[in-house]
Amino acid sequence: MLEMVEELAGETVKAASVQLWPLIDRDVTRSLQAVHRWEQSLAVLKARLAGEAAVRGIPATEGHRSLTGWLQSRLRVDQHVARQLTVLADALRRRPAVEQAVLDGLLDIRQAMEIATAVNSIPDTLNAIADDASPTTDPNTSPTSSPTTSPTSSPTTDPNTSPTSSPTADIDASLSAGSAADPTGNGDADPVGPDEPGYAGMPDGTRIADDAEAMLIGMAHQFTARGMRKLGERILAHVAPEMADRADEAALRRQEARAQAKRSFTLHQPLDGMVRISGSLDVEAAAIVQAALQPLCVPSPGDDRSPAQKRADALVEVCKLASRTGDLPDHGGEPPQVAVTIRHEALVRRLGAAVLDNGERLSAAAARRMACDARILPIVLGGAGQVLDAGRSRRLASGPLRRALVTRDRGCTFPACDRPSRWCDAHHLRQWANGGPTDLDNLTLLCRHHHRILHDPAAGWRVRLGSDGIPEFIPPPWIDILQRPQRNLYHPRT
């Protein structure tokens, strides 16, 4: 075996080094298809070798707690790559017919993974249906509550710890079980299989799973992996239609429980001025987030932001809106706010750096812009570091002042902007950093986008109150050489 694999590796290197320009078009296409099939077969072999290493306990022998960690070390790959190989090894070990279909060229490896996942989930789905159909009894006396007699309460079939909810569990658990559960290391401690008692928790579970597997393999030539996932979600409607609706309900409940348990949201460390965000939400929570963000992502004339940029801006606007409502709980005895520390010279000259309360730095221009925000606490330092100002009184446009501002402006006052008042900041006409007061005659509502424009000297826009007390904007000369004042005519006024 080793000699064969080494020879294959050498031939692969030779093939990869061949010049391609002499090939005719047909040979390029056929070679690509052949290499793709070759690649799928190699993926099966790789997964089988990984699975064999796990069954023999090699990772544990070499001091690793899991197959994933051992693969990272041995193959010098990232964790997610090692985890994917662990998942694949487990899936193919449990579904030899799917593995053979890949070797026969009927599936690629991603299709195989989707089919194996769908078929392997059938026992848990059927168990859940059986649980729902069973009569309610005293849990202290019912056989189904005993972990030693009921397959549905066994750790290997519990929906919350099923191999389908954590595909690495079978192989990695066999490593930690090792000497206790399977002292020979021959894999005798595998979970309940399709030919053993208790499989699927109800009659004909083996037949249903095998029928589903055969049908999905037969349909693979028509669909990509994503299509196979969708088919897998509804496969019981084809192979066991009498229980499809109940299966859907049970599967969705289990899916929702898994998603709820795995929910996360992470703000990573800043790198080059960017903070990467990652996380996961269940379908219900994601729908709520999308509903909040979508109204702020509607295309509008002159808006050249990408969809991703719009969603990022919308997330910030939603958080700012939540801060303005006053309904958020206090944090450290104070309303939620961001503290920005900056030296007086940098604030006045617009040169230098400010520091956020988490220790991150930002420009003086950004600090001046943030000073208008209703939830920013500016702390101004003198030359020797003494605190000159820790937020002037009545700097925040809140309470009656905010209501008066909303009544007057109705929304963003920048010309042609339709953002409503709840999405707007209170902007100081004479900047707070220059001593501008916080009163109605020195404030106007601006959305986040136009707030940035007003604080950007290069944009060239200025704002003032007209003789009637309504904000008006002076465009830069390259927009209007006469610099005639413009007003927002979108929001109705009384």
C-alpha positions, 0 to 999 in steps of 0.5 A: 500500500505504502509503495503504491501511494508513494508511486502515485504521489510521484506520478502526480507531481510529474503530471502537474509539471507537464507543459499544457500548451500543446494540448488541444481543447478537448484534451484540456477538458477531459484532463480536467475531468479526469483530475477531478475524479482522481482528486475525489478518489484521493479524498476518499483514501485520505479520509479512510487513512484518517479514520483508520488512524483514529480506530487504531488510537494512533492520535492518542498514542502520540499524545493528542486528545483528538483526531483533529489535533493529530491531523493538524500536527501531522499534516501541518494544516489549519484547524478547520481543514483538519476538522473537515477531514475528521468529519468526512472520515466519520461520515464515509466510515458509517456509509460505505455505499456513499464511499463506493459511489465516490470511487465509482465516479458517481459523486464528488466528495462534497455531494457525498458529505451531504448525502451521508449527513442526511442519511445519518440523521434519519435514525435521530429523526425517527427516534424523535418521532417515536418519542413524540408518539409514545404515551406520557408516563411517569419519568421515574418509572418509564423504561424510556427514561432509563439510560440503560434500556432506551435507545432514545436516551443513549448518548449515541442517539440523543438528538443533542449529542448526535453524530449529525450535530457534532460529526467529529464526536464518533471518532474523537470520542473513540480516542478518549474512550480508548483503553476503557471502552475498547482496550484492543483499539480495534474500534469495537466501541463504535456507536450503534450501527444500522444492523444492531438492535435499537437502530432508528428506534422504530421498525424498518429504520434500516430499510428507510435509511438505505432507501434514502441513501440509494435515492440520493446517490441516484439523483446526484448527477442532477444536483450540486452539493447544495442541491443535495443538501436540500434534497436530503432535508426532504428525503423522508417525503420520498422514502417514507411519506407517511411520516414526512410531516412529523419528521420535518417537525422533529428535524426542525426542532432538533436543528433549532436546538442545535443552532441555539446552542451554537449561537455566537458573536465575536469581535476580534482584535483590531488589525490595520484599523479593522475589527473582524466580526464573526458569529452564528445565529439561528434562523429565527434570530437571523430573520429579526436581525435582517428585518432591522437591517434591511430598511437601512440597506435600500438602494438610493440614488448617489449611494455607491456603497456595496451591499456589504458596506450598507449592512455594516453601516446599518448594524452600527446605526441599529446599535446607535438607535438602541443607545438613544432609546434609553432602554438599554441597561446601565453598564458600570452604573452609567448609561452605555457610552463610549469614552474618547480621550484626546489632547486639547491641541489635537482636538483643536488642530485636527491632528493627532490621535484619540484613544477609546476606552478599550485602548484603541486609537483613532484620528482626531477628526474621528474624535471630533465627529464622535463628540456630536454623538449622544452616547460619546463621552469626550475627555480632553487632556491638557499638555501635561495630561491633566483633564481639562473637560470630561464632558460639558453639562448639557452636551447631550441632546436628550429629553425635551431638547431631543424632542424639540429637535425632532419636531423641528427637523423631522429627520436628516436635514441634509438636502434630499435625504429621507432618513427618519429622525430615529436614525439621526445624530444631533450635530452641533452647528458650531462644533462641540469641540470649539465650544459650541453650546447644546441648544436648539439653535446650535443643533440639527439632525443628520444621518450617519452618512451625512454626519461624516460629510459635515465633519469632513473638511474635504467635502466642503459642505457647511450648515447654518440655521436660516432666518426662519430657524430651519437648517440650510446647507451651503454646498462647495463651489465645485457643486454650485459655483454660486453656493446657494443654500439648499434645504431638505424638502423631503420631510413634511413640515407644519 
